[in-house]
Amino acid sequence: MTHPSTLGAVVGLDIGGSKTRGIKWLNGTAVADTSGGSANVQNVSRAEARRNLEGVFATLQGGSVARVVVGSGGIDTPEDANALTELIQPLAPDAVVSVVHDTRLLLAAAGYSTGIAVIAGTGSAAWGTNGEDEARAGGWGYLLGDEGSGYWFGREAVRYSLERMNCGLRPDELTKALMKSCGLLGPEGLIALFHGDAGREFWASKSPIVFECAASGHTASLDMILQAGADLASSAAKCAGQLNIEGPIVLGGGLGMNQPTLQAAMRIALAARGLHTLQVLTQDPVFGALRLASH
């Protein structure tokens, strides 16, 4: 492991579904920190991803960069990593660029070389390593899965509201809050809105409504949170089983780090599987880039 003080200039990027966070370190000391739009090409076009990356690098750079370490969702194959590297390399032509799935940043940011990382943000995924082998569960994207993610909560709130409508029931607390947030007069408007221009980030942004309603005693909202905790715990347990380790299990992402009810639901579900090592990440995953650069 190389000491950070000898690394020279390192840029770390955490590319999420909603934004890109970038930090530049000089010999281990952060000298620039910025955020821009998402550069995840599963969510935005390559042209938009390029523009957002250009904006981030314009703020961060000044002098040459030795390493760029990038964590991003949607990095499932070497081809995915190469495609993102091609967007970044021209912005740091002298740098060695490393692109990994964003769960790896999370584990490194917690200070671990082995263990399991679970992301619950706009999307969701689990990844782990025992130092020799790696395992992954979930992270299939919003069309195939992403259970326990912000998008999942938004979609489930829509489904719940439409099911009540189908049953001839009046809008309840959750449906009313969702309609108000979407600027709709009735739940039937959710169908066109969901299939229209409102995208993944829009529906992920509705997830706090579920937690607010659960806090006021709305049973169905609490059930959604319990289901999300169980699904996230299942992904973590699958990684643990494949790797024959018990943890540590590190939870990150916007929902994972900021919603105590979801954290509690996941702890309950993990404990039922004999896993008791859940830790909530206390700093943004981008800080794991410096640790990865040191290896």
Secondary structure by P-SEA (a helix, b strand, c coil): ccccccccbbbbbbbcccbbbbbbbccccccccccccccccccccaaaaaaaaaaaaaacccccccbbbbbbcccccaaaaaaaaaaccccccccccccccaaaaaaaaacccbbbbbbbccccbbbbbcccbbbbcccccccccccccaaaaaaaaaaaaaaaaaacccccaaaaaaaaaaccccccaaaaaaaccccaaaaaaaaaaaaaaaaaccaaaaaaaaaaaaaaaaaaaaaaaaacccccbbbbcccccccaaaaaaaaaaaaaaccccccccccccccaaaaaaac
